[in-house]
């Protein structure tokens, strides 16, 4: 593994040290995990998935309100639970 020096501000350093201590890990491992997570959330693959989902929405035009989703979630683990698309 190649190592690189980076400069971080004092607040970020404190957070990094706290996370490393809480997880009994080296700060380098925390940074490595954080960069991978950032890439998963905001990298090209994630953007491609968002594009795919947007295209599907434009094709189908189907969406749900927050209230509809919350009401469905409240049925989880109950006898009233139905798969989302057949919940009516």
C-alpha positions in Angstrom: 0.0 0.0 0.0 1.4 3.4 -0.9 1.2 6.1 1.7 0.5 9.8 1.1 0.6 12.7 3.5 -2.5 14.9 3.6 -3.2 18.1 5.5 -6.3 18.3 7.6 -7.7 20.9 9.9 -7.7 20.4 13.7 -11.4 19.6 13.9 -11.1 16.9 11.3 -8.1 15.5 13.0 -10.0 15.3 16.3 -12.8 13.5 14.6 -10.4 11.1 12.8 -8.6 10.3 16.1 -11.9 9.8 17.9 -13.2 7.4 15.3 -10.0 5.5 15.2 -10.0 5.1 19.0 -13.7 4.1 19.1 -13.1 1.4 16.5 -9.6 0.3 17.8 -8.3 1.1 14.3 -5.5 3.0 12.7 -6.4 6.5 11.4 -5.3 5.3 8.0 -8.0 2.6 8.0 -10.6 5.1 8.9 -9.6 7.4 6.1 -9.5 4.5 3.6 -13.0 3.3 4.6 -14.3 6.9 4.4 -12.9 7.4 0.9 -14.4 4.2 -0.3 -17.8 5.1 1.3 -17.7 8.5 -0.3 -17.0 6.9 -3.7 -19.9 4.5 -3.2 -22.2 7.4 -2.4 -21.0 10.0 -4.9 -18.7 8.2 -7.4 -19.5 7.4 -11.1 -21.2 4.1 -10.3 -23.6 5.9 -7.9 -24.3 8.6 -10.4 -25.0 6.0 -13.1 -27.5 4.3 -10.8 -29.2 7.7 -10.2 -29.4 8.3 -13.9 -30.9 4.8 -14.4 -33.5 5.4 -11.7 -34.4 8.8 -13.1 -34.8 7.3 -16.6 -37.1 4.7 -15.1 -39.1 7.3 -13.4 -39.5 9.3 -16.6 -40.5 6.2 -18.5 -43.1 5.0 -15.9 -44.0 8.3 -14.1 -44.7 6.5 -10.9 -43.9 8.1 -7.6 -45.1 8.0 -4.0 -45.5 10.6 -1.2 -43.6 10.4 2.0 -46.9 9.8 3.8 -47.6 6.8 1.6 -44.2 5.2 2.3 -44.4 5.9 6.0 -47.9 4.3 6.2 -46.6 1.2 4.4 -43.5 1.0 6.6 -45.7 1.0 9.7 -47.3 -2.3 8.5 -43.9 -4.1 8.6 -44.1 -7.0 11.0 -47.9 -6.9 11.2 -50.6 -9.0 9.7 -51.6 -6.0 7.5 -48.2 -6.0 5.7 -48.4 -6.3 1.9 -45.7 -5.9 -0.7 -45.5 -2.2 -1.5 -47.0 -2.4 -5.0 -49.9 -4.6 -3.9 -50.6 -2.7 -0.6 -54.0 -1.3 -1.7 
